Amino acid sequence: MPSYAFAQSNGLSLSETSPLLGNLSNPKLATSTGLLTTPQVDVVFAIDLTGSMSDEISIVKSKAVEIMNNIRAKVPDSNFGLVSFMDYPNHYTYPGYSATYGDASYGDVPYKVDVQPTSDINTVASSINGLTLGYGADWPQDYTRVLYEVRSLNWRSICGKIVIMFGDAPTHDLNFANYNFGGDPGRDGIAQTPDDLDFEDTISKVKEAGITVFAVDCGGTPESAATFKGMSIGYAEAEGTNGQYFLLQNASQIPDAIKKMIDELLAGTTPILLVHGFQNTSF
């Protein structure tokens, strides 16, 4: 994978080394490094289905096809996918924090793959319109688990990989940004075992996998901002994923927010890192 130093030494801008933008101005580099010569991107929507997200989900449902068509108008070779989540349906006790995270009777789950990345916009739109609200119980949600899992989606091996995360709360973590919202129990769903997840560590792994997060913060609190900035542009101990952060003032802003983030990406203001040859594996 070419580094920024490599790009600079060859007189290239970040946009010229972006896998989404390709290397149209430097075919020789495209051949020698394996970077794409045509724009290609996989975009996965990650949607918080807890009760407080009702307005935002309604807008995403009504505008899903428009949002995807807008992206495809900018990048014709675009695939789309969908994952959804509420929180772990159990009560957890961690040092300094004890709460019920979610409720199985409302259908709460920590993570669900609704549609793997596909070129079929109608399939993704249909799945978005079929989403139903859960509960979520306590305020924080399991964004850390969601980001941990999206690495193993069926991404195309060489492309721009983008997760558009919608949510309105902080993540479960014991100390990120000096907040204690309880730990993330991980895949085994049991607190304080070796597979518990750490937010900062997970963000580093997402970045290493070549995934960029566009974070749409629907909460507007310092706590949600810390989480959503941490997963995108970086905040406190979380390095971010070379992504973008958008503070939503009103649910109706969602289509324009996504368009703005894509436009800024194509303008080269948001670098997308390509992990050349990255393949899906078990994590």
C-alpha positions, -999 to 999 in steps of 0.1 A, spaced: 0 0 0 15 34 -9 19 57 20 14 95 22 52 98 21 52 78 -11 25 100 -26 43 132 -17 76 119 -31 59 112 -63 42 146 -65 7 133 -59 -21 148 -39 -42 128 -14 -70 127 -39 -48 112 -65 -40 83 -42 -76 77 -32 -90 44 -43 -124 60 -46 -111 87 -69 -87 64 -87 -54 75 -103 -67 88 -136 -39 114 -137 -11 89 -132 -17 55 -150 18 44 -143 13 47 -106 -20 28 -109 -2 -1 -126 27 -2 -102 8 1 -70 -25 -17 -78 -46 14 -70 -79 16 -89 -80 35 -122 -118 40 -119 -138 52 -90 -153 24 -69 -169 25 -34 -189 3 -11 -211 23 13 -228 6 43 -255 23 63 -253 15 101 -285 25 118 -293 28 155 -328 14 159 -334 25 195 -366 44 203 -351 79 203 -341 75 166 -377 75 153 -376 108 133 -342 101 117 -352 66 107 -384 79 91 -363 103 69 -338 76 59 -367 54 49 -384 80 28 -351 92 12 -332 59 9 -334 56 -29 -326 93 -33 -296 91 -11 -282 61 -29 -289 75 -63 -271 107 -53 -241 87 -44 -242 67 -75 -245 98 -96 -212 109 -82 -195 74 -82 -213 51 -107 -195 19 -94 -211 21 -60 -224 -8 -39 -246 -4 -8 -253 -24 23 -272 -22 56 -265 -31 92 -287 -23 122 -285 -25 159 -300 -16 193 -280 -29 222 -272 -61 242 -305 -74 256 -293 -80 292 -283 -63 325 -246 -56 330 -225 -46 359 -191 -30 355 -170 -10 379 -188 24 383 -217 15 360 -246 -9 362 -276 -9 339 -299 -28 316 -285 -22 281 -314 -36 260 -346 -57 262 -351 -89 242 -389 -85 244 -386 -54 221 -364 -73 197 -331 -56 208 -300 -71 193 -264 -58 194 -258 -62 157 -275 -75 126 -264 -77 89 -295 -68 70 -279 -66 35 -244 -73 25 -229 -48 0 -247 -51 -33 -253 -32 -65 -290 -36 -61 -303 -3 -47 -339 -16 -45 -330 -45 -22 -312 -21 2 -341 4 1 -366 -23 8 -346 -35 38 -343 0 51 -381 5 48 -386 -28 67 -366 -16 98 -386 -15 130 -377 4 162 -365 -15 193 -359 -1 228 -323 3 239 -330 8 277 -301 28 290 -287 58 271 -254 45 257 -255 21 227 -231 -6 214 -215 14 186 -181 -2 195 -195 -37 187 -211 -25 154 -178 -10 143 -159 -42 153 -182 -63 132 -184 -42 100 -148 -52 92 -161 -87 83 -187 -76 58 -184 -88 22 -165 -57 10 -150 -57 -24 -113 -64 -20 -100 -31 -34 -124 -2 -31 -133 28 -10 -150 14 21 -174 37 39 -197 32 69 -223 59 74 -232 56 111 -265 71 124 -270 74 161 -276 98 190 -258 84 221 -224 77 235 -208 42 231 -205 17 259 -169 21 272 -153 23 306 -132 54 302 -133 69 267 -131 107 268 -133 104 307 -168 90 305 -179 57 321 -209 42 303 -201 6 311 -181 -19 291 -190 -35 258 -193 -73 266 -183 -84 230 -196 -114 211 -200 -137 241 -224 -111 257 -208 -116 291 -193 -87 310 -157 -86 320 -144 -115 299 -114 -115 275 -135 -106 245 -149 -74 259 -143 -46 234 -125 -13 238 -136 17 218 -102 32 210 -87 -2 200 -117 -10 178 -114 23 160 -77 15 153 -87 -19 138 -114 -3 117 -89 22 103 -64 -6 97 -90 -24 77 -93 5 53 -128 15 64 -138 52 68 -166 63 90 -190 91 81 -206 98 115 -240 115 116 -245 126 152 -283 129 159 -278 135 196 -261 168 199 -246 162 234 -210 164 244 -211 127 251 -225 117 217 -201 141 200 -171 124 217 -182 90 203 -191 102 168 -160 123 164 -139 95 178 -151 71 152 -147 96 123 -123 126 126 -107 115 159 -113 127 195 -94 122 228 -77 88 227 -95 76 195 -76 83 164 -105 83 140 -108 67 106 -100 97 83 -138 102 81 -162 130 86 -184 142 114 -218 158 109 -239 173 138 -275 169 128 -298 197 138 -329 183 122 -338 149 107 -346 165 74 -309 174 70 -299 138 65 -299 136 26 -280 169 24 -256 158 51 -247 127 32 -244 146 -1 -221 171 16 -198 144 30 -196 126 -4 -189 159 -22 -161 167 3 -147 132 -2 -146 137 -40 -131 171 -36 -102 155 -18 -107 170 16 -113 136 31 -86 110 24 -97 74 19 -69 50 27 -67 18 7 -55 -14 23 -43 -31 -9 -54 -67 -11 -74 -66 22 -96 -96 22 -125 -105 44 -115 -128 73 -129 -140 106 -123 -116 134 
